[in-house]
């Protein structure tokens, strides 16, 4: 996968803690993993929100479809 080089600013304390745990070269890997985890979490929230939205309107959608089906069926019988 291609990479993009970034210039970011973080509090020194955070950078020092990451370097202490993962070393100088582990900084990019740590940030990549953290970003992937956060993105997965956010995508999951969005997905759950969409599902809840669809479920909350399911009955209304069924009623509209029944009316539409009845209207189409009536026109076909003419």
Secondary structure per residue as TSV (DSSP state, phi and psi in degrees):
chain	resnum	aa	ss	phi	psi
A	1	X	-	360.0	133.2
A	2	X	-	-68.1	151.8
A	3	X	-	-110.9	155.1
A	4	X	-	-120.7	129.2
A	5	X	-	-83.1	132.6
A	6	X	-	-122.4	153.8
A	7	X	-	-115.5	107.1
A	8	X	-	-119.6	161.5
A	9	X	-	-119.8	126.3
A	10	X	-	-130.6	154.8
A	11	X	-	-59.2	138.0
A	12	X	H	-56.0	-38.3
A	13	X	H	-60.1	-41.3
A	14	X	H	-65.9	-46.4
A	15	X	H	-61.1	-43.8
A	16	X	H	-62.3	-40.6
A	17	X	H	-65.5	-42.1
A	18	X	H	-63.6	-46.1
A	19	X	H	-62.0	-37.5
A	20	X	H	-64.7	-35.7
A	21	X	H	-85.8	-36.5
A	22	X	H	-118.3	-5.1
A	23	X	-	83.2	167.6
A	24	X	T	-57.9	-44.1
A	25	X	T	-78.1	-14.7
A	26	X	H	-82.7	-8.1
A	27	X	H	-59.7	-49.9
A	28	X	H	-63.0	-43.1
A	29	X	H	-62.7	-43.2
A	30	X	H	-60.4	-47.6
A	31	X	H	-64.5	-37.8
A	32	X	H	-63.8	-46.2
A	33	X	H	-63.5	-41.4
A	34	X	H	-64.0	-41.7
A	35	X	H	-65.5	-42.2
A	36	X	H	-61.6	-43.8
A	37	X	H	-62.4	-45.3
A	38	X	H	-65.3	-42.1
A	39	X	H	-62.8	-42.9
A	40	X	H	-61.4	-41.6
A	41	X	H	-62.3	-46.1
A	42	X	H	-66.5	-42.1
A	43	X	H	-62.7	-39.1
A	44	X	H	-63.0	-41.6
A	45	X	H	-61.4	-44.9
A	46	X	H	-62.3	-45.3
A	47	X	H	-59.7	-46.1
A	48	X	H	-63.1	-38.7
A	49	X	H	-63.4	-41.0
A	50	X	H	-64.5	-44.1
A	51	X	H	-60.9	-45.3
A	52	X	H	-61.4	-40.2
A	53	X	H	-63.9	-44.1
A	54	X	H	-63.7	-42.9
A	55	X	H	-64.4	-38.3
A	56	X	H	-69.1	-23.0
A	57	X	T	-108.1	7.0
A	58	X	H	-60.5	-47.5
A	59	X	H	-64.2	-42.8
A	60	X	H	-61.5	-41.4
A	61	X	H	-63.7	-41.5
A	62	X	H	-61.1	-41.8
A	63	X	H	-64.2	-42.8
A	64	X	H	-62.9	-42.4
A	65	X	H	-64.9	-38.1
A	66	X	H	-62.5	-43.9
A	67	X	H	-63.0	-41.9
A	68	X	H	-64.3	-44.1
A	69	X	H	-61.0	-43.4
A	70	X	H	-62.4	-42.4
A	71	X	H	-64.8	-42.3
A	72	X	H	-67.7	-42.7
A	73	X	H	-62.9	-42.2
A	74	X	H	-60.7	-42.0
A	75	X	H	-68.7	-32.8
A	76	X	H	-71.5	-30.4
A	77	X	H	-77.4	-14.3
A	78	X	-	-72.8	360.0
